[in-house]
Amino acid sequence: MQNPVSAPDDTALEATIAGVLQKEAAAIAGFGARPAGCAHAVREIAAAPGPLIVAGIGKSGHVAGKLASTFRSLGRMAMYLHPSEASHGDLSLVQRGSPVLVVSHSGETSELSDLLVFCRQNQVDIISITASATSTLARASRVAICYGAIEEACPNGLAPTTSTTLALAIGDALAVGVSVVMGALPEDFRRYHPGGRLGARLLTVADLMRSGDALPLVAPLARMSDVVVEMSAKSLGLAILADENRVLGVITDGDLRRNADRLWEVAPLQIASPNPVQIAPDALAADAALLMTARGVSVCLVMADDALLGVLHMHDCLRAGVGA
């Protein structure tokens, strides 16, 4: 039951909030100065052939679930295992070659006992994030990451606050370390995040470009009427004068307007721009959008080894959430 005390003013509340943040930050900084055991844990997780199992209960369970998700995001197969559910049939998920990462501040949580015994009997490696090196969990672990005594940030020093924040930070560090060992690349991250703005920022030019029959191609010796028809049909605001895949120049809507008084008297090559804006297919679409904005154009050619591969339009970038 809560004590009937008067509500603190904003100054007192801000002091409390600042104290929590500073205490938790200090715990992370303190462990970060000497992250004992983390490098060993990273190499064990990265080298294991099976998926990583992440377990914890209570507040540590929430941390464990988030860490499993983070590992998956960074390319390492992982799943969360609730220790109580493990005792009722889910232990079949635990197999040799799949290390078990256990998060527990005390390292003495009774719900973990069945999981620890099963791992020992079946020679499954345990990696733990816990406080004490003398805890049951630490002693059962192949790699024990022990952060020592810490002070919880809640007023009574009891509710998991600093401990869960520190465990989460350590787990994030392990996940990033594993991704580095595995050589994860931005395109790997995009593969696991195809939706949302984060995925959109990692789209490449090749993902969005138009190619094949969608390209407004015109032969070098075509008539201006052919150029206008092709531009209207493909609706990209330009026509590409090309000899097979070799680009000789481009004609834009602006070029047509600037030469309106003599449009039917000139050959396409006479008004074409010989040096159109170009970009490589493996460039990020976000970088292409910045390039087009800086050059004041809405379309750029996608080229590789002087060969035309496609066309990227700013509207395609915007529709994909890039450059918006």
N, C-alpha and C positions, 0 to 999 in steps of 0.2 A: 504494500500500500504506500502510495506516495505521501510525503510529508507536505502539509499545507504551508508552503513558504511563499513569500512574495516573489513575483516574477522579476528576473534581473533586467536591468536596463540594457540598451544597445551596446554601451561601452563594455559592460561586463560580459555580454554574450560574445562580442568580438574577441575579447581576451580569451574566453574559453575556446572558441573556434581556432584562434591562432595557436593556442597551446596544443590542441589536438594535432593540427597539421605539423607543427614543429617537432612534436614528439615522434610522430610516425616518420617524418622525413629524416630525423636523426637516427632512427633505427635502421632505415634503409642505407643511409650514408655510412653508418658504423659497420654494417655487414659488408657493404660494397668495398670498403677499404681492404678487406681480406676475405674474399668469397670462397672459403675453404670447402673443398669437395665438389664445387660446381663444375670445374673442367672435367673431372673424372666422370661425373654424372652425365654431362653432355656427350662424351664419347661413348659411354655405355648405351645411351638412348639412340644415338645416331647409328651405332653398329648393329643393334639388335634387328633380326630379320622380321620379327612380328610386330603388330601394333602395340603402341604404348598404352598401358592401362593406368588410369589416374583415379585414385581412391581417396575418400575423406568423408567425414560425417559431420553434421551440424554446420556451423559456419565454415569449417574447413572443407566440407563437402561442396559448398557453393564455390569456394576457391578452386577446388579440384575440377569441378565442371567447367569453369571458365578456362582453366589451363588446358584441359583436353581440347576445347574449342580453338584455343590459340595455337596449339601444336598443329592441329589440322589446317588452320589457315596458312601456316608457314610450310606446309607440305609434308609433315610427319603424321602418319596415320595414328590416331589416338582415340580412346573412348573413355567415358567416365563410368566407374563402377561404384554403386552404392554398397558399402560393406554389409549392411543388413540384408539387402537383396542377394548379395554374394552367398550369404549363409543359407539362402533358401533357393538355390538352384543356379544362380548366375556365376558360380565359381567355374563353370565350364568355359567361361570367356577367358580364363587365365590359363595360358599355355606356356610351356618352355619356349624361350625365344622371344617372349613378349614381356619386357620388364614392367614392373608395377611401381609407379610413383605414388607414394602415400604421403598425404599432408595431414599432420596432427601436431598441434602445439605441445600437448603433454606427452604424446607418444605412449600413453597408457590407456587409451580409450578401449573399453571392453569390446565394443562392436567390431574392432579390428582383429580380434584374436583368431577367428576362424580363417580369415584371409591370410594372416601371417603363418599360421600352421600349415595351410594348404601350400603356400609358396615354399616353405621349407621342405615339406614332404616331396614336392614335385620339382625341386631344384629350379624354381623361378626366382630371378633376381629382383630384389627390392631396393628401391632408391627412396629415401625419405627426406622430407623437409620437416624438421622438428626443432624443439628448443634444446633438449638435453642429450648429450652423447651417452648418458648412462640409462636412458629410457629403454623400455622393452622394444619399442619400434626401432630405435637407433641400433641397438645390439643385434636385431634381426636383419639389418639392412646390409647389402653389399656395399652401398655408398650411402652414408648418412651426412646430410647437410644440416649442421646444427648451428643455430644462430645465437644460442645462449639465453641468459635471463634478460627479459625485456619488461618494460612497464606498460601495461595497457593504458590507453588514452582516456578511457571512460572515467567519470568522477570517482567511482568506487574501486577502480583498478581491477575489475573482474571481467567485464564483457569483452569478448574477442574484438579488438580494434587494431592496436598496433601489431599484434601477432598475425592477424589475417592479412593486413596490408603488406607486412614484410614477406609472408609466405607467397602472396600473389606476385610481388616484385621478383622474388627469387625464381619462381616458376616462369615468369615472363623472360627472365634472363636465360634460363635453361632453354626455353623454346627458341629464342633468337640465336643462342649458341649452336643449337642443333641445326638450324637453318643455314648457318654459316658453314658448318662442317659439311653439310649436304650440298653446298654450293647452290642454294636456291637463288633464282633470278627473278626480276620483276615480272617476266611473262609467266613464271610458275605461279606467282601470287595471283595474277589476273585469271589464270585458269581456274583457281578455286574461288574467285570472287567475280563471276561474270555479271552479276547484277549490282545495281546501286552506283552512286557517283564515284566511289573508290575504284570500282572496276572500270568505269568509263574513263577515268583519268589514265588508266594503263592500257587502253585500246591502242593498237598500232594503226598506222596509215593503211596497211594492207587489209585490216579488218573492215575499213569503211570505204575504201576506194571503189569507184565504178570501173569496170573493165569489159573487155569483149565487145559485144554488140551495143553496149551502152555508151561507148565512146563516140564522140562526134568527129569522125575521121573524114577528111577530104583529100583527094589526090592533089598533088602540087599544081597540076595544069587544069584543074577544074575551073568552072566559071563562077563568078560571084553569086549568081542565082543558086548554084549548087551549095555554096557556103551558107547562104541564108536559110535554105530549106533544111540543111543538116542541123544547123543551130536551133531552128524552131522545133525539129523533131526530137532532139535529145535534151533540150531545156537545161543546158548547163551554162549558158551564157558565153560560150566560146565554140570555135571550130578549130581542129588541129590539122594542120597541113603536114602530112606524113608520107614518106616513101617507105612502105612496109612499116617497120618499127622505128625508123629514123625520123625524128621530128625536125621539120624545116622551119616551123614557126606556128604561131597561134593567132587567130583573129577573134577579138572579143566584141561584145555589144558596143563597148565604147569606141572601138575602131570603126564599126559601121556608122555610128553617129557622127564621128569626126570626119568621115569621108562621104557623107550622104550626098553631097552635091556632085560627086564624080563616081559614085559607087559602081555603076554599070559600065564604066569606061576603063576601069583598072583590073589588073590581074590580082588574084588573092595574095600572091607572094609580095606584091608591091606595098600592101598595107599591113602585112603580118608582122608581129613582134618576133624577132629571131631568138630572143633570150627569155622565154617564159619562166615564171617561178617554178622551181622543181624541188622535190623532196624524195627521200628514199622510202621504200615500202616498210622497212623495219623501224622507222622513226615513230615516236609516240604521236598519236593524233592530236594530243594537247599541244605539242611543239609545232605541229603543222598549222594549227589554228592561230598560234602566236605569230608564226611566220607570215601567214596570209594577212593578218591584221596589220603587222608592221609594214608589209609591202603594199597595203591598200588594195588587195585583190580578194576575190571570193572563191577562186578556183586555182589549184596548182596541179602540175603534172607529177605523176609518180614515175620515177625513172630509176633504172639500175643498169650500170654499164652502158650508158647512152641509149638504152632501149626503153621504149614507152611501155609501161605496165598497166597504167590506169590514170584516173583523174580523181582528185579529192575536192569536194565542194564544201564550203563553210557550212551550208545548210545541213549536210550530212553529219558534220561534227556536232552542231547544235542539237540535232535530233537525238544523238547518242549521249547527250549530256556533257559534251566536251567543249570547253571554251564558252559556256553559258555564263 
